[in-house]
Amino acid sequence: MNFITPKNKKGQKITWLISHQTRLLVKHYAMYSEYSEDEVVDEFLKNLWLDEGFQNWLAKRRNKKRLLDGFFSANINQVEEEF
C-alpha cells in the first residue's frame, strides 16, 4: 500500500507583476494539468536549478551554505552533493 506523503510546502503569498500572456498561459496550463496555478508556477520555477550558469554562480558565493539552507532547509544534503 502506498501512503500519501504531505506536500510540506511552507507557502507564502507574494506579489509579482506578470504579463497578461503569462497569466493566461499559467491559467490554461493549470487547467490542462489539473494542478493549481500556484503549483504550476512552483514546479516550473524549480527548473531554474537546471541553469548551469546559476549553479556556477551559486557555487562561487561566499555564503553558499546559508543560501542553500534557505532554499532547501529539508533537502540540503541533496543540493550540496551537486555543488
N, C-alpha and C positions, 0 to 999 in steps of 0.2 A: 504494500500500500504506500503510495506517495502522499506525503503530508504537504500542506500548503505552507510555504515559507512567507513570513511577513515581509512587506516591502521595505520597511525601516527607512523611509525617506523623510528626513527631517526638513521638510519643505518650508520655504519662506516665500512670502509674496514679494515680488519686485515689480518695478515699473520700468518698461523699456518702450521706446518708440520704434515701431517696425512699419514697413511699408504695407499698404493695403494688399498688394500682391502676395507678400509673405504671409500675412494674416489669413488670406483665403487658402493658400497652399496648406498651411498647418491645419486649418479647419477641415478641409476636404481629406487630407491625409489621415486625420484622426477618425473621420467617419469611415474611411476605407479600411483602416487597420483595427478599428473598434477599440482604440485606446483613447484616453482623454487628450485634449490638446496639450495639457501640462506634461503628460507622459511622453508624447511625441517630441516635444521640444527638449525635454530632459534626456531622452535616449539619443536623439540626434546630436546634441551638443557634446555628448561623451565621445563622439568621433573626433573631437579636437585633439584627443590624446594620440591619434594616429599621425598627426602632423610632426614630421621629423624635425623640422625647424624649431617648433615649440619644445619638443623633447630635449633638443640640444641646448636651447636657451635655458630651460629649467634646470638641466643638469649642471650648468655653469653658475647658477645662482649661489651666493654665499649662504643664504638662509633656506637652502633646498629642503632640509628636514622639516622645518616649520611650515613651509608651503605645502609639502606633501601631507603633513599631519592635518592641515586644514582641508585639503582636497579629499583625502581618503582616511579619515580617522579610524574606520573599521577595517580597511583593507590595505594598510600601509605596507605590509611586507611584500605583497604582490607588486606594487608600484615600484618599491625600492629595487627589486630584482631587475627591472627594466633599465634602471639608471646605473 
